């Protein structure tokens, strides 16, 4: 297997609200879609993000759609500075996201914070501050 992630699909309760959040609030470039379609695709650098009704996604994967607890998955967006972390978190909050963990220095030497989208999918925004020796 040549390991790579080409598409991430997240289950959502209200596709129109998710489109508004990602396209209009966070300025994710969205592919053209039929107004009656129950899926939307956003072209990101190196991968795609799609939003799809949660119950249909669970049905497709043949798993229950109980929505309980932490799914064990977060999405991450790395940026080029600490100031950009703060800016992206502010954009997410202005778009209707909820700040889950304000930006702060991390134990691994970077700077990051978390926001939740309208369906409580967690996004980490991080400045990795990687150094080479």
N, C-alpha and C positions, 0 to 999 in steps of 0.2 A: 504494500500500500504506500502510495505517495501522500503522506499526511498533509492535508490542508483543509481549511474550512472555506467553502464557497458560498454558503447560504445559511443564515440563522433565521428560523421562523419562530415567532412568539405568538402565543395564543392570547387573544384580546376579547374583552367583553363588548366593546363598541368600536367597530372598525372606523367609523367616521371620526370619532374622538381621537383614535390613535393616528389617523392620517393628519388631522389638525395638529396634534402634538409633534409628530416627527417631521412632516413636510413644512407646516407653517411656523411652528414654534422653534424647531431646531434646524430648519432649513435643509433637511435631508432631501437630496434629489430623488423624486419619485418617477417611476416609469408610468407611461400612459396606461390608463385602465378604463374599462367599461364601468359606467356609473353603477351598474347592477352587480358587479363582481364582488365576491366575498373575500378577495385577497388583494393586497397592495404590496408592491415591490419597490424598495429603495436601493439605488445603486451607490454603494460605498466604496471607498478606496480598498481594493483587494478582495472584497466580498459583497454580498447582497444581504439586506435585511428584509424579511417579509412579515406582515401582520395578517393574521388569519383568525377567524372566530375560535375561541378557546375550546368550545364543546366539539367543534368539527375537527380540530387538531387532535384532541384526545381520542375521538372516534377513529381517526385515521391511524393513530399509533396503537389503537386497541388497549387503551389504559383508562382508568376512571378519571372523571373530571370533577374531583372534589375540591380542588383549589386550596387545600389546607397546608399550612406550614411553608417553610422555606424549601424551594425546589432544589437547592444545592448548586444553582447556576447564577453567575453574574456575568454581565457583558462589560467589556472594558474599552475605554477610549483614552489612548495616550496622547499627550500634548507636549509642546516644546518648552513650557515654562510653568512655574508656580502661578504666575499671574493668569495664564491661560486656563489653568484648572479652575480658579475662582470665576473667571469669565464664563466658562462653559456651565458651571454649576448655577450661576445666576441666570443664564439663558434658559436652562432646563426648568428652573423654578418659575421664571416669567412665563414659560410656555404651559405651565400647569403641572409640572413635576413637583415632587416632594423631596426636600433634602433629608436624607436618612442619616448621613454622617458628614458634618461640615469638613471642609478641606483642612488637613493638618499634616505635620511631618509624620512619616511612617517609620516603623521599626526596621524596614529594609532600606532606608536611606532616601526615599523619595518623598513625594508630597501628593496626597490624594484625598478625595471625598467621594461620597456616593449619593445618587439621587434615584428615586423610583419614578417610573413612568405612570400614566393613569391606571395601568393594570398591576402595579407594584412589581414590575420587572426591574431588577436592580442593575444600575449602571455605575461602574467606578470610573471616575475621571482622574487620571494620574499623570504626574510628571515623574518619570522614573529616575532622573538624576543619576544615570549610569555613568560610572567612571571606569577608565581602563588604567591598569598599572603596568 
